[in-house]
């Protein structure tokens, strides 16, 4: 039986979403604008990278062509000379929202057709009922923040007071999310997780997609920095995803990075959660080396989004893309005859865009492996086509949404 590896490059959008105006994102283009910035010298950073965006392996798989098909523009330095090595196309999101659960659930065959709940951009942002219940049930002296904010900025603003008072830092964004930041030592990591579990239960009433634990370390003298112990407490998908169906079919499933959290640990098989893009990619490659026939590895590489997109860091984002590209040959070396790899994304997060939030974009689809015929898979009218194609490749009946290109 065949095997499959699905890698989500978190937030690596390629522009062009027709409904971007509904989200204030007309003209956003994560990969295209990074490539343009690098060509103009705005992607240079001493000791990190310089020059045009250099993605030879993904370009050979069709990344530049996917970008051009999505937006009508070929990004600088992403043209490919010679024969292609993969099948390429782009996906159109049908789900409501431009967030992580919506994108991943749709990839896995369950588009979001309902409206998520959101907290208003006011101070305070959280309903008094929610705040009071969180304080009472968790035995807190109160909370700090209670507003829309950048995750790093709000820690800098309130970390000292948090450590002095024991009050956790609670904030949100334009996404359907409650985020809670706390110091790993003075507050306690397990206590933060338990607080988020309480928050998860309380947020169900408001249709909030995720409650996210944002632990950090440091001192006023050294500064504060978030750690790799983030944990997402997500509401479960409303129906079976490809993970559920593969699990019920008796297939081996390995999920890497925050996939387990995104799917509320349902059907997620063996969960591996290293910290950082490189570690997650290494874990996915290692899983493929021992994966039984008929198995599936589903990985998320979150650094593109959390470390560079939200922070509007063009050089950092460009360097992360180039670092992933350099490792594509390692993925190829781990494949066996009949294996399939799909590289895609869940939304955009244009580091040249205003604000700090996700952007509504198409996503690339790069498909390769022994026996995969190079060429275009075209415009896919739903991210669900990705999951449907995985199921077709693995020869498991797909009762979810989407049309396979295989």
matplotlib code that plots the C-alpha trace (Angstrom):
import matplotlib.pyplot as plt

x = [0.0, 1.0, 2.0, 1.5, 3.1, 1.2, 3.2, 1.4, 3.8, 1.8, 0.7, 2.7, -0.1, 0.3, -2.2, -5.2, -8.2, -11.3, -13.1, -10.1, -12.1, -14.4, -11.3, -9.5, -6.8, -7.1, -3.6, -2.0, 0.5, 2.8, 5.3, 5.0, 5.7, 8.6, 10.1, 9.7, 11.1, 14.2, 14.7, 14.7, 17.1, 14.5, 15.0, 18.6, 19.8, 23.4, 24.3, 21.0, 20.5, 20.8, 19.8, 16.9, 14.7, 16.3, 13.9, 15.3, 13.7, 10.2, 10.5, 11.3, 8.2, 6.1, 5.9, 6.5, 3.9, 1.4, 2.0, 1.6, -1.6, -3.0, -2.2, -1.2, 2.3, 5.5, 7.4, 11.0, 13.5, 10.8, 10.9, 12.1, 14.1, 14.0, 11.7, 9.5, 9.8, 6.2, 2.6, 1.5, -1.6, -3.3, -6.2, -9.1, -10.5, -14.3, -14.3, -15.4, -12.4, -8.7, -7.5, -5.6, -8.5, -10.5, -7.7, -6.6, -10.1, -10.9, -7.7, -8.8, -12.2, -14.4, -14.8, -16.1, -19.6, -20.6, -19.5, -16.8, -17.2, -14.9, -14.1, -14.6, -11.6, -12.5, -11.0, -12.0, -12.5, -13.8, -17.4, -17.6, -19.4, -16.5, -13.8, -15.5, -16.1, -12.4, -11.2, -13.6, -13.1, -9.3, -8.9, -7.1, -6.5, -7.6, -6.4, -4.2, -4.5, -8.1, -7.6, -6.5, -2.7, 0.5, 1.6, 5.2, 4.2, 1.7, 4.2, 6.7, 3.9, 2.6, 5.2, 6.6, 3.1, 2.1, 5.0, 4.3, 0.6, 0.1, -2.5, -2.3, -2.1, -5.2, -5.6, -7.0, -6.7, -8.9, -8.9, -11.4, -9.1, -8.5, -4.7, -3.3, 0.3, 2.0, 5.6, 6.6, 8.2, 6.5, 3.0, 3.7, 3.3, 0.8, -1.3, -1.3, -2.6, -5.3, -6.3, -6.6, -8.7, -11.1, -11.1, -11.8, -14.9, -16.1, -15.4, -17.7, -20.7, -19.1, -18.1, -14.4, -12.2, -9.1, -7.8, -4.0, -1.5, 1.5, 4.1, 7.2, 10.4, 12.8, 13.4, 13.1, 16.9, 17.3, 14.0, 11.1, 10.7, 8.0, 9.0, 8.2, 5.6, 2.7, -0.5, -3.7, -7.0, -9.3, -12.9, -13.2, -14.2, -18.0, -17.7, -15.1, -11.9, -9.5, -7.7, -10.8, -11.5, -7.9, -7.9, -11.1, -9.7, -6.8, -4.1, -1.1, -1.3, 1.5, 0.8, 3.7, 3.7, 0.5, -1.7, -2.9, -4.0, -5.8, -7.9, -8.6, -6.5, -9.2, -7.9, -4.4, -2.6, 1.0, 1.5, 5.0, 5.5, 9.0, 9.8, 10.5, 10.4, 13.6, 12.7, 9.2, 10.4, 13.1, 10.4, 8.2, 11.1, 12.0, 8.3, 8.4, 11.5, 9.6, 6.0, 4.2, 2.5, -0.7, 0.3, -0.1, 2.1, 0.5, 2.9, 2.6, 5.5, 4.3, 7.4, 6.5, 3.4, 4.2, 7.8, 7.8, 4.4, 2.8, 5.9, 6.0, 9.6, 10.4, 14.1, 13.2, 10.4, 12.5, 15.3, 12.8, 11.5, 15.0, 15.9, 12.9, 13.7, 17.3, 15.8, 13.4, 16.0, 16.0, 12.2, 12.8, 15.5, 13.1, 10.5, 9.7, 8.1, 4.4, 4.9, 3.1, 4.1, 1.9, 3.2, 0.6, -0.5, -3.6, -3.9, -1.6, 0.3, 1.9, 4.9, 4.7, 1.0, -0.5, -1.2, -0.1, -2.8, -3.4, -4.3, -6.9, -5.1, -4.9, -2.4, 0.2, -0.2, 3.0, 2.7, 5.6, 7.0, 8.0, 5.5, 3.9, 3.6, 4.8, 2.2, -0.6, -3.4, -5.0, -7.1, -8.7, -12.0, -11.6, -8.7, -10.7, -9.3, -6.0, -7.4, -9.5, -6.4, -4.6, -7.5, -7.5, -3.8, -4.1, -7.1, -9.5, -13.1, -13.6, -16.9, -15.9, -15.8, -13.4, -12.5, -9.3, -6.9, -5.4]
y = [0.0, 3.6, 6.1, 9.9, 12.9, 16.2, 19.3, 22.5, 25.5, 27.6, 30.9, 30.6, 32.0, 33.0, 35.9, 36.3, 35.3, 36.6, 37.3, 39.1, 42.4, 40.9, 40.6, 43.8, 41.9, 42.9, 42.8, 40.7, 38.1, 36.4, 34.7, 37.3, 40.3, 38.5, 37.8, 41.4, 42.7, 40.4, 41.5, 45.1, 44.5, 44.8, 41.1, 41.5, 41.2, 41.0, 37.5, 36.0, 36.3, 38.6, 38.9, 37.6, 34.9, 31.6, 28.6, 26.3, 23.0, 24.4, 26.3, 23.0, 21.6, 24.4, 27.1, 30.0, 28.7, 28.3, 31.9, 33.1, 31.1, 32.5, 36.2, 36.6, 37.6, 35.5, 36.5, 37.6, 34.8, 32.0, 31.2, 27.7, 26.6, 23.0, 20.1, 20.3, 17.7, 17.8, 18.5, 22.0, 24.1, 26.3, 26.0, 28.3, 28.5, 28.2, 28.2, 31.3, 32.9, 33.0, 31.1, 28.0, 25.6, 26.7, 26.1, 22.8, 21.4, 22.3, 20.6, 17.5, 17.5, 19.6, 23.2, 25.6, 26.7, 28.4, 31.7, 31.7, 34.0, 36.9, 39.3, 43.0, 45.4, 47.2, 47.6, 45.5, 43.0, 39.9, 39.7, 40.4, 37.1, 35.2, 37.1, 36.7, 33.0, 32.5, 34.3, 32.4, 28.9, 29.2, 31.0, 34.0, 37.4, 38.9, 39.2, 41.6, 42.8, 42.1, 43.6, 42.9, 42.8, 41.4, 38.4, 39.6, 43.2, 42.4, 40.2, 43.1, 45.4, 43.2, 40.6, 42.4, 43.1, 39.5, 38.2, 40.6, 39.9, 36.4, 37.7, 35.9, 38.0, 37.5, 38.9, 38.2, 39.1, 39.3, 35.5, 33.5, 33.0, 33.6, 33.6, 33.4, 34.2, 33.3, 32.8, 29.2, 29.4, 32.0, 31.0, 27.4, 25.6, 23.0, 25.7, 27.6, 24.5, 23.9, 27.6, 27.2, 24.0, 26.1, 28.8, 26.3, 25.2, 28.7, 29.9, 27.2, 29.5, 32.2, 29.9, 30.7, 28.4, 28.1, 28.9, 29.1, 28.8, 31.2, 30.4, 32.6, 32.9, 35.6, 38.4, 42.2, 42.3, 39.8, 40.4, 38.0, 35.4, 32.9, 29.3, 26.3, 25.0, 26.6, 24.5, 25.0, 24.0, 23.8, 23.0, 19.7, 19.5, 19.2, 16.0, 13.3, 14.5, 12.4, 11.7, 10.1, 8.1, 6.8, 5.9, 4.0, 2.2, 0.9, 3.0, 4.3, 8.0, 10.3, 14.0, 16.4, 19.9, 21.5, 19.2, 17.3, 20.5, 21.8, 18.6, 18.4, 15.2, 13.2, 10.7, 12.2, 8.9, 9.2, 12.8, 14.3, 17.9, 19.3, 23.0, 24.8, 24.3, 22.3, 19.9, 19.4, 18.7, 16.3, 14.5, 14.2, 12.8, 10.3, 9.2, 8.5, 6.3, 3.9, 4.4, 1.2, 0.7, 2.6, 5.1, 8.9, 11.7, 15.1, 17.9, 21.6, 24.0, 27.0, 29.2, 30.9, 32.2, 32.7, 33.9, 35.9, 36.5, 38.0, 39.9, 41.3, 40.2, 39.9, 38.9, 36.3, 34.9, 34.7, 32.9, 30.4, 29.7, 29.2, 26.9, 24.7, 24.7, 23.4, 20.4, 19.3, 16.8, 15.2, 14.6, 13.1, 10.8, 9.4, 8.3, 4.8, 3.7, 4.7, 7.5, 10.9, 14.2, 17.3, 20.7, 23.4, 26.1, 27.0, 30.8, 33.7, 36.1, 38.6, 40.2, 43.3, 43.8, 46.3, 45.1, 41.8, 39.3, 36.6, 37.5, 35.8, 34.2, 31.2, 28.5, 26.6, 22.9, 21.1, 17.4, 15.0, 11.6, 8.5, 8.0, 11.5, 12.9, 16.5, 19.1, 21.2, 20.1, 23.5, 25.7, 23.6, 25.1, 24.0, 23.1, 19.9, 18.6, 18.2, 15.7, 14.0, 13.4, 12.0, 9.6, 8.6, 7.9, 5.8, 4.0, 4.8, 5.8, 9.6, 10.6, 14.2, 17.2, 17.7, 16.2, 14.3, 15.2, 11.7]
z = [0.0, -0.6, 2.1, 2.4, 4.0, 4.2, 5.3, 6.1, 5.9, 8.3, 6.7, 3.5, 1.3, -2.4, -2.6, -4.8, -2.7, -4.4, -1.1, 0.4, 0.5, 3.2, 5.4, 4.5, 2.7, -1.0, -2.4, 0.3, -1.0, 1.4, -0.9, -3.7, -1.4, 0.3, -3.1, -4.2, -1.0, -1.3, -4.9, -3.7, -0.8, 1.9, 2.8, 3.7, 7.3, 8.4, 9.5, 8.4, 4.6, 1.7, -2.0, -4.0, -2.5, -3.3, -3.3, -6.1, -4.8, -4.3, -7.6, -9.3, -7.8, -9.3, -6.5, -8.9, -11.4, -8.5, -7.5, -11.1, -11.5, -8.3, -8.8, -12.5, -11.4, -11.3, -8.2, -8.7, -8.9, -8.7, -12.4, -13.2, -16.1, -17.2, -16.4, -13.3, -10.6, -9.2, -9.7, -8.7, -8.3, -5.7, -3.3, -2.6, 0.9, 1.3, 5.1, 7.0, 8.7, 7.9, 11.0, 11.7, 12.6, 9.6, 7.2, 8.6, 9.0, 5.4, 4.3, 6.2, 4.5, 6.9, 5.7, 8.3, 7.3, 10.6, 12.0, 14.6, 17.6, 18.0, 20.8, 20.0, 19.6, 22.8, 26.2, 28.0, 25.2, 27.1, 28.4, 32.1, 32.6, 31.0, 32.9, 36.3, 35.7, 34.7, 37.8, 40.2, 38.8, 38.6, 41.9, 40.3, 41.9, 38.6, 35.0, 33.0, 29.5, 28.5, 25.0, 21.4, 21.3, 19.8, 21.8, 22.3, 23.0, 25.6, 27.5, 27.5, 28.8, 31.6, 32.5, 35.5, 37.0, 36.2, 38.2, 41.1, 41.3, 39.9, 37.5, 34.1, 30.9, 28.8, 25.2, 21.8, 18.1, 15.0, 15.2, 17.2, 20.1, 23.8, 24.6, 28.1, 28.8, 32.0, 33.4, 33.4, 36.8, 38.8, 37.6, 36.6, 33.3, 34.5, 36.2, 32.9, 31.1, 33.6, 33.4, 29.6, 30.0, 32.1, 29.6, 26.8, 28.6, 29.2, 25.6, 24.1, 24.8, 22.7, 19.8, 20.2, 18.2, 20.4, 23.8, 23.6, 26.4, 25.8, 28.4, 28.7, 30.7, 31.7, 34.1, 34.0, 33.7, 30.9, 29.1, 28.5, 25.7, 24.9, 25.1, 22.9, 25.4, 23.7, 23.7, 21.8, 23.3, 20.3, 19.9, 18.0, 14.3, 13.8, 11.7, 10.8, 9.2, 7.1, 10.4, 11.9, 8.8, 8.4, 12.1, 11.8, 8.7, 10.9, 9.2, 11.1, 11.7, 13.0, 13.6, 14.1, 15.6, 16.6, 14.5, 17.6, 19.3, 16.1, 15.9, 19.6, 19.7, 17.8, 15.3, 15.6, 16.3, 17.5, 18.4, 18.2, 19.2, 18.9, 19.1, 15.8, 12.1, 11.8, 14.6, 13.3, 9.8, 11.2, 13.2, 10.0, 8.0, 10.7, 10.9, 7.2, 7.5, 9.8, 8.7, 7.8, 4.4, 4.2, 6.8, 7.0, 8.4, 8.9, 10.0, 10.7, 10.6, 12.7, 12.8, 9.5, 11.1, 14.8, 14.5, 11.3, 9.8, 13.0, 13.7, 10.2, 9.8, 6.1, 6.4, 9.0, 6.9, 3.8, 5.7, 7.1, 3.6, 2.3, 5.3, 4.5, 0.8, 1.5, 3.2, 0.5, -0.8, 2.6, 2.2, -1.2, 0.2, 2.8, 0.2, -1.0, -4.2, -4.1, -1.6, -2.0, -0.5, -0.5, 0.6, 1.2, 3.7, 5.8, 5.2, 4.6, 6.9, 4.7, 6.6, 4.5, 5.4, 7.8, 11.3, 12.8, 11.7, 9.1, 5.5, 3.4, 0.5, -1.8, -0.8, -2.8, -3.6, -4.4, -4.9, -5.5, -5.0, -6.9, -9.7, -9.4, -12.9, -13.1, -14.3, -13.2, -10.9, -11.5, -9.3, -6.6, -5.5, -1.9, 0.4, 0.9, -2.4, -0.6, 1.9, -0.7, -2.8, 0.2, 0.8, -2.9, -2.8, 0.3, -1.2, 1.7, 1.1, 1.5, 2.9, 3.4, 1.1, -1.7, -5.1, -5.6, -8.4, -8.2]

ax = plt.figure().add_subplot(projection="3d")
ax.plot(x, y, z, "-o")
ax.set_aspect("equal")
plt.show()
